[in-house]
């Protein structure tokens, strides 16, 4: 398997990470069924996210194209998108976008596919996640959140106790460039500030952008496969990997597709099979990407993990520092292989820094 990605922003290496989650938005195709297929760059990102294998995935809406599609075409659009996302061995939490809710029938079809409530919250490892619905005015470009949903949000937040952090996800952004996009969102922004929400994520605008408003960080992430805005305006395909530690600290890495290399190989030694994965990516700035989806298919048995560094070509400056950076790898899960009952799929977790490749070897004990 070969996948690829490039890091646009810096993520700081941190020990004691608690968990990770991925945020992606606006993955819709470039036009209606049957004239346009799923974006190839989205397929690449789906493979990459599968390799990262985060604990949770949040989709910020606009799964389908919607415009110019009849009921049958819209259903096919969703069928193909959700089939693609089913490759992920991770729960996905969706919020609807305006492309998903152009008509009441479209809206119902979206929720039938996503199998989720209109809006909801999740607790995970003492973090609180809130998924809002900005499409209570179906198909609206400005969005709409009812008083009933606002009341639910206040009640939900008032019940949060002893929490390490709160994250909010929605489709239509309420803040851009440090300013409210519409006066109707003043109350909502005030609620987020009062309850000290860490980050509010939104999509809809096909860029990456972040700003602060009333002490809350707002991130717009709309580069999940749809046509993006111009690069000088922040338009590029991407998704975000968020990491949280036990103290409530968070790090975010903005990931562009097509610069991660994964090469698997197998060889025989003494009649036993050894699996090897060489993992590298061409990021910069000292970023480290967490990966829990390295998957080896090997004969059933007991294995140990051997992790090694592969120096960069030319022994680049900084290698002596990076080769001392602590790294670890461990087997996190073993599943029976569906195609061969004598084999198992063995999943390994490791960190991959941007300065050099890592070699992960599974050897029989």
Secondary structure, 3 states (H helix, E strand, C coil): CCCCEEECCCCCCCCCEEEEEEEECCCCCCCCCCCCCCCHHHHHHHHHHHHHCCCEEEECCCCCCCCCCCHHHHHHHHHHHHHHHCCCCCCEEECCCHHHCCCHHHHHHHHHHHCCCCCEEEEECCEEEEECCCECCCCCCCCECCHHHHHHHHHHHHCCCCCCEEEEECCCCCEECCEECCHHHHHHHHHHHHCCCCEEEECCCCCEEEEEECCEEEEEECCCCCCCCCHHHCCCCCEEEEEEECCCCEEEEEEEECCEEEEEEEEEECCEEEEEEEEEECCCCCCEEEEEEEEEEEECCCEEEEEEEECCCCCCCCHHHHCCCCCCEEEEEEEECCCCCCEEEEEEEEEEECCCEEEEEEEEC
